[in-house]
Amino acid sequence: MTTCDFCGRVAESDPMPLTWTTAVENGRRRTFCDTCSREHLRAMESKLDSEWW
């Protein structure tokens, strides 16, 4: 089961949906749902840690 590290949403399928994204921040893998990914796309592309969103 996959959970969004930003909002806490749980993926309904396993493996996680293709619309979800992953990132590595400070050596830790983070997973974000499609809603959070769309909302924070520019910050993600700028490689900002999720703390700054």
C-alpha positions as CSV (number, residue, x, y, z in Angstrom):
1,M,0.0,0.0,0.0
2,T,1.4,3.4,-1.0
3,T,0.6,6.6,0.9
4,C,1.2,10.2,-0.3
5,D,3.9,11.8,1.9
6,F,2.3,15.2,1.5
7,C,-1.4,14.8,2.1
8,G,-1.7,11.2,3.4
9,R,-3.9,9.9,0.6
10,V,-3.7,6.1,0.2
11,A,-3.4,4.6,-3.3
12,E,-6.3,2.4,-4.2
13,S,-4.2,0.0,-6.2
14,D,-0.9,-1.8,-5.8
15,P,1.5,-1.0,-7.4
16,M,0.9,2.7,-7.1
17,P,-0.9,4.4,-10.0
18,L,1.2,5.7,-12.9
19,T,0.0,9.3,-12.2
20,W,1.7,9.4,-8.8
21,T,5.3,10.7,-8.6
22,T,8.4,9.9,-6.5
23,A,11.3,12.0,-5.4
24,V,14.4,11.5,-3.3
25,E,14.9,14.2,-0.6
26,N,17.9,14.0,1.7
27,G,18.4,10.4,0.7
28,R,14.8,9.4,1.5
29,R,12.3,8.3,-1.1
30,R,9.1,10.3,-1.0
31,T,5.8,9.5,-2.9
32,F,3.2,12.1,-3.9
33,C,-0.4,11.5,-5.2
34,D,-1.6,12.9,-8.5
35,T,-3.4,15.8,-6.9
36,C,-0.3,17.0,-4.9
37,S,1.9,16.3,-7.9
38,R,-0.2,18.6,-10.1
39,E,-0.5,21.3,-7.4
40,H,3.2,21.4,-6.7
41,L,4.6,20.6,-10.1
42,R,6.7,23.8,-10.5
43,A,8.3,23.3,-7.1
44,M,9.1,19.7,-7.9
45,E,10.7,20.6,-11.3
46,S,12.8,23.2,-9.4
47,K,14.0,20.4,-7.2
48,L,12.7,22.2,-4.0
49,D,12.3,19.9,-1.0
50,S,8.7,19.4,0.0
51,E,9.4,21.4,3.2
52,W,9.3,24.6,1.0
53,W,6.0,23.9,-0.7
